[in-house]
């Protein structure tokens, strides 16, 4: 994969061409949303907007909703759709149409991409996510560009190989943090797409969409504890900074306390940008050690996982474990549980 020339103000290391096809005539620029399910501080979205402005076109955001996402159940789908509802409304305020299509994500992207001049996608790190993007890049009629927005330091900029642990990845990331801890304001949208005839499911009622899906319903939603969406993530995080961040370095591994951020589900579904969280921590009036501990977990430890899945083909197999771990597990295989 080769880096595109950076014309949008977004770091060039976040942007990669996935095929060698040209930008063509089309009704719009398509942003195929999958990993980064938010309307703000989203490098893929802003790249699409700026490319569309340059072309004199608008942006359509497409999302493919499948029934068979690996290991997902009703709780996951309900949380995701609630977040997508907010994202759709936020996009509409900018004049951007969002089309939710029932079906596999790559097929939805290819269908919407038939009328696109350019397809922009965000980046995922798991096998099936990589396969989806490879399929779209192979079959699309136009240029497909991937923009990485769900890590602070792009995975290949941080390292060119699988790192053995946080101690080897940490200095590589720290050397580059200043270059990537940069705010990403929303770009002006010069051409609106809300009036385009691009059909999709109605996100005005996520419950109605849920009823259409053939999914595992044994694990239900928990709205009492977790409300989805970017605005809720930001509200929760502000509360964490004000009330619990100061104790984070001492208590984040202590299960009897609640001195944690509760950002995991929002990061998992891309409803909040890790860059946003990092910038908020950087300006927070909290002890330096507490801030350092949080950024260690948010950036170094989290992005170590991305490094593993990106550079290790068998990351989900027993054989990917180091020899000492395999030996230890084998020695205790018959231990009483």
N, C-alpha and C positions, 0 to 999 in steps of 0.2 A: 504494500500500500504506500502511496506517495502523498506527501502533504501538498495541499492546494496553496496557491498564493493567497496570503491573508489580506483581503480587501475590506474587512468588516471591523477592524479594531479588536477582534478576538485573537488570542494568542494562536499563532500558526500551528503550534504543536497540538492543539485540540482538534484540528481539522484535517481529515484524510479523504482522499478520493477512493471510492471502492470499485470503480470501473473506469474504462477509458472512453466512455461515450460522451458526446458533447451536450451542452445545453441546447435544447431544441425549442421550436415554437410550441406554445401551450397556453392554457387559460390561466394558470397560476403556478406558483412555486408550492410544492407539497412539502410540509414538514410532517414526516411520519413519526408520531410520538409513541414511545413505548416505555423506555426506562425513565425519562425525565418528565414526569406527569405534572407539570406546573407551568404557569404563565408568566413567571417572573424569575429573574436571575437564572435563565435557561439559555446557555450558549448556543444550543442547536436552534432554538426558536429565534433568537436574535440574529443568528447567521442567516436563517431563512428570510427574515424580514428585510435585512440589508441587501441580500441578493435580489429579492423581489423588487425592492425600491430601485436598484440599479437597472433591472430589466424593464421597469415600468409596469410590473404586474403586482397582484396581491398574493397573499399567503392563505392556503387552506391547511388546516391541521387535521390529519387523519389518524384514527386509532382503531386497531383491530381487536375485537372482543371475542375471544374463543372460550369454549366451554371446558377445555381440557388443559388448562395451564398446569404444569407439573406440581402436584401436591397441594393445589389450592382448593379452598372450600368456601362456603357461604360467607364466613367471616371475612375472608380476604377480599372476595368480590364486592361485598357490601361496602367495605372501607374504601376500596379502589374507586368504585362508582360514585360514592359520595364526594371523594376528592376530585374526580373528573367533572362532576357537576359544577363545582366551584371554578375549576380551570376553564371550562367552557364559557362560563359567565364572564370571567376575567378577560378571556380572549375576545369575546363579543364587545366588551367595552373599548377594546382597541380596534374594533372593526374587522376582526379575524374570525372566519367561520371554522367551526370544529365539526367534523363528520365522524361519528362513531359508527363503525360497521361491524356487524355480526360475522364472525368467521376468523380464520387464522390471521395473525398479524401480517405476515408477509403477503398473503393473498389480498388482504384489504389494501395494503400499500401499493401493490401492483395494479389493482383495479383503479384506485384513485390516481395512480401515477400515469395512467394512459393519457390523461389530459394535462399533465404537468410538464413544464419546461425543465424542471430540476427537482430532484428528490433529495431532501435533507433528512437524515435520521440521527437520533441520539445513539449512544453507545451502551451496550450491555456486555457483560463479561462471562456469562455462562455459555455452555456448549450450544444449547438450543437458541439462545439469543444471537450468537455468532452465526449459526446456520441460517437463521431468518434473514440476517443482513446480507449474507453471501448469496442467498437465493434471489433477493430483490436486486442486488447489484448485477447478477448474472442475467436476469430476465427483463429488467427495465429497459425501456427504449431510450432513456436519457441518462445524463450524468447522475450518479448517486454519491452524495457526500455525507460522511459521518462526522459528527461534532460531539466531542466528549465533554459532558457537563456534570457528571455525578461523582467526580473526584475533584479534589483541589488541584493536585498535580497530575497531569495526564500520565497514564500508566507507563507508556513507553518513554516519556520524558524523564520519569523518575528512575527507570532502570531498563536495561536491555536484556535482562535475564531474570530467571526465578531467584529470588533472594532467600537465603536460608533462615532469616528471621528479622525481627524489627531492628536489631542492632546493626544490620548491614544496610537496610533500607533507610533508616532514620537519617543518617548524614546526607544521603543522596537527596532526600526530600527537603531537608532543612536548608541545603545550599540554594534551593530554587524557590523557596516559599515567597520571598518578596516579589518575585516576578509574577506569581499567580494569585496572591492575595490582593486582587484588584476588583473594585466594584464593577458591576455590569448593569448600567442603566437601560431601561427600555428604549428601543429605537422607535422613532416616529413611523407610523404606518401610512404611506402615501396613497395607497389604493386599497379600498375596503373590499371585502369579499362576502359580506353578510347576505347580499342579494343574489349570489350565485346559486344556481339550481344544482346543488350537490347533496343528494339524499343521505340520511343517516338516522340512527335511532335517537329518540327524544330523551335527552339527559335531564329534562325538567322533572322527571319522576324516576329516580334510580330504582325504586322498588318495583316499578312495572318492568323495567329492563331485567332486573334480577329474576322475576318470575318466568322469563322466557328462556333462561339458561338451564341446561341440564348439568347441574353441578352437585357436588357432595354438600348436602344440607344438614349434616349431623352436628356441625359446629356453627352455632349461630353468632350473629353480630353482638358486640358489646358496646353500644353507644353510650351507656352510662359511664364507662371508663375512658373510651377513646372516640372522640369525634374526629372525622377526617378533614383533610384540606390544608392548604397553605396557610390560611389565616389562623386556623387553630394551632398549627405547628408553631407559628410565630408567637402566638399568645402564650402557649405553654413554655416556650423557650425564654420569653421575657420573664415569666414567673420563676423559672429555674435560675436565671441570672440574679434576680433580685433576692431570692430566698435560700438557694441551696448551693450555688456555685462556690461560695467561699469555703465550703467543707468538702468539695469534690475530691481533692487530692487525698484526703484522709479516709473518706467513706464510700467512694464509688464501688469498691469491691466488697462492701459490707451489706449483706442482704437484709439485715434487720433495720437499716436506714432507708430513707427515700431520697437520698442526696444524689439523684441522677436526673438526666434531662428528659427521659421518655421520648427521645427523638427517633428511636429505632424504626417504628412502623412508618413514620413520615419519610425517613431516608430510604427505607426499603422500596416504597412506592414512588420515590422521586418527587414527593409533594413539597419537599423543602430542599434547597440547595446546600450541600456541605459548605460551599463558599460563603453563603449567607451566615451560617452558624459560626464559621471561623471569624468572619469580620465582626460579628456581634461580640464574640468572646474577646477579640483583640481590643475593643474599645470599652469593655466592661470594667467597672470600678471594683475589681476583686483582687485578692492576693495573687501575685505572679505564679506561685507554685500551683494554685488551683487552676488557673488558666492554662498553664503548661500541661498539667495532667489531662485536662479535657481535650486540648488540641492533639496530644499524643494518641488518645483513643480515636478521636474523630478523623484524623488525617493519617498518622503513621500506621496504627493498628488496622484501621478499616481498609486503607489502601494497600496494606500488605496482603489482605485477602484478595483484592483485585489483581495484584501481582501474581499470586499463586494460580488463580483460575486462568489468567491470560497466558502465562508461560508454561503451565503444567497441563499437558493434554489429558492425563488420567487423574485429574484433581479429585474426582469423585470415586476413586477406586482405592482399595486397601494398599495396593502396590505403590501408591504415590508417597506413602509415609516413609520417613527416614528409617534406616535399618534399626536404630536403637529403639524406636517406637514400636516397630513390628515385633522385635524380639521381646520387649517388655509385655506387650499384649499377649504374645504367644505363651510366655511363662505364666501368666495369670489367667489363662483361658478357662481353666477348670476351678478357679476360686469360687467359693461359696458366695452367693449373692443374697 
